[in-house]
Amino acid sequence: MDTGIQCSFGTEYQLSKTICVFAELTTVNVNHTFKREKILRYEVDGIDLLSTLESTEFNDLDDCAVFNHVGLNIGIKYIFGK
């Protein structure tokens, strides 16, 4: 299990008792390190060549994948029951 951080900040403006508009900036920072890998398919020009590989499993990898992103959310919020 890998962990990361997510942060958001934003504002909203009330148009009436039940309707608001909002804007929010969100950022997510997560890195994942892979320790093992298995090749499931290996094709060249549409021909399956998986059986020609010496090994399809790799252990003790140190590959890192980065899942960072930033997003802007803008919308209308309706409040029920006020």
C-alpha positions in Angstrom: 0.0 0.0 0.0 1.3 3.4 -0.9 0.2 6.7 0.5 0.0 10.2 -0.8 -1.5 13.6 -0.1 -4.6 15.4 -1.5 -5.2 19.1 -0.9 -8.2 21.2 -1.9 -9.1 24.8 -1.4 -11.9 26.8 -2.8 -14.7 29.3 -2.3 -18.4 29.6 -2.8 -20.8 32.4 -3.4 -24.4 32.3 -2.3 -26.9 33.3 -4.9 -30.0 32.6 -2.9 -31.0 30.6 0.2 -30.7 27.3 -1.6 -28.3 27.9 -4.6 -24.5 28.6 -4.4 -21.8 28.7 -7.1 -18.4 27.3 -6.2 -14.8 27.0 -7.4 -12.3 24.6 -6.0 -8.6 23.8 -6.8 -7.5 20.2 -6.0 -4.1 18.6 -6.1 -3.2 15.0 -5.6 0.4 13.7 -5.1 1.0 9.9 -5.0 4.0 7.8 -6.0 3.8 4.0 -6.4 6.8 1.8 -6.5 6.4 -1.6 -8.2 8.3 -4.6 -6.8 7.3 -7.3 -9.3 5.9 -7.5 -12.8 4.4 -10.2 -15.0 4.1 -9.9 -18.8 0.7 -11.1 -19.9 0.9 -10.5 -23.6 3.7 -10.0 -26.1 2.9 -9.5 -29.8 4.8 -8.4 -32.8 2.8 -7.4 -35.9 -0.2 -9.2 -34.4 1.6 -12.5 -33.8 1.7 -13.9 -30.2 5.3 -14.3 -29.3 4.9 -14.8 -25.5 6.2 -18.3 -25.6 9.5 -17.1 -27.1 10.4 -15.1 -24.0 12.8 -16.7 -21.5 10.8 -15.3 -18.5 7.6 -13.5 -18.1 8.0 -12.6 -14.4 10.4 -10.1 -12.9 10.9 -9.7 -9.1 12.8 -7.0 -7.2 11.9 -4.2 -9.5 12.3 -0.6 -8.5 10.0 1.1 -11.0 8.1 4.2 -9.8 4.9 5.5 -11.2 3.7 9.0 -10.5 0.0 9.7 -10.2 0.1 13.5 -9.5 -2.6 15.8 -10.9 -4.2 19.2 -10.4 -7.9 19.9 -11.1 -10.2 22.8 -11.1 -13.8 22.1 -10.1 -16.5 24.8 -10.9 -20.2 24.2 -10.3 -23.5 25.0 -8.8 -24.6 23.6 -5.4 -28.2 23.2 -4.5 -29.0 22.9 -0.8 -32.1 20.8 0.1 -34.2 21.4 3.2 -33.4 25.0 4.1 
